[in-house]
Amino acid sequence: MSSPNKNQQHQQTNDFFATLLPQHQIDVIVQQWLHDDMPSLDVGGLVVGDVPREATLWMKSPGVLAGKPFFETVFRILGCSVTWHPSAAEGVYLSASPEHKLALATVSGPIHKLLQGERTALNTLSRCSGVATLSQQAVTAARDAHWKGWVAGTRKTTPGFRIVEKYGLLVGGAATHRLDLSQMVMLKDNHIQSAGSIRSAIQMARQAAGFSQKIEVECSQLAEAMEAAQAGADIVMLDNLEPQVLKVTARMLKKEYPHVLIEASGGITTETMKDYLSDDVDIVSQGKLTQGYDCIDYSLKVMPPKTKDESLKQAASS
């Protein structure tokens, strides 16, 4: 499977997006994960001891490798080191399988620390890679249909795991949509009902958001979309419309308000997405990208201890 898009606006690969991550916050999050996994004694760690060992990270199912910064942070906090193999590039699709496993990294450190971090690191890598893989498939489908808009995730992320899933979207070539409740303003049916009207909701939101935040309004029919655009919405989400109805609505709205971004959303999957694409639609969002992905299979296997001859040979070569 090749990269879904050669346009730099939509696709960056390798370790480009790792610089976005606030490492001090990642450290805190990973510490919480480790505490959750081992809140008390580590009897297994007592069994294996603290002798230095090495372990190999294996990829056992096909997909996009994503989540290296989180994997590294787990083991760094535990006092271990990770050395990635040249083939282990972030954002690259790898054709692994149970019969043809790929060795991606070597993790070194005290054996009890390797095992303390094993499951947390693998769980994170597996899920982040799953999001990136599904995102890349969706973006590829859009590009194959010669559509130039944005394929986006949604705020339907796992509590406590948002930054990993949002990062996975980016690595897979998709847009994150709003990162959290505080970024951008999304006015949905509950907001509008409580405010009394679309116009009232937008006016109150604009007073607080000022000029620095965009306002998006969820609409289910043309009249609502027109009211939202006229009242100053930056983005109109056409939600849960049938594909042909959506295309007609988007065309009429774009003709009247060409500056307004139009998002299609609601039950859209990678398989059905092509039915919703048109030149009048700027964004297609899928909640499935962060709540319906398959995990990629990885394992971490501790290598047998080196024999005396192997240790001497390694020392001589270094």
Secondary structure, DSSP 8 states (H G I E B T S, - for coil): ---S---TTT---TTGGGGGS-HHHHHHHHHHHHHHH-SS--HHHHHH-S-EEEEEEEE-S-EE---HHHHHHHHHHTT-EEEE-TT--TT-EE---SSS-EEEEEEEEEHHHHHHHHHHHHHHHHHHHHHHHHHHHHHHHHHHTT--SEEE--S---TT-HHHHHHHHHHTT-B---SSTTSSEEE-HHHHHHHSSHHHHHHHHHHHHTTTS-EEEEESSHHHHHHHHHTT-SEEEEES--HHHHHHHHHHHHHH-TTSEEEEESS--TTTGGGG--TT--EEE-THHHHS-----EEEEE-----HHHHHHHHHH-
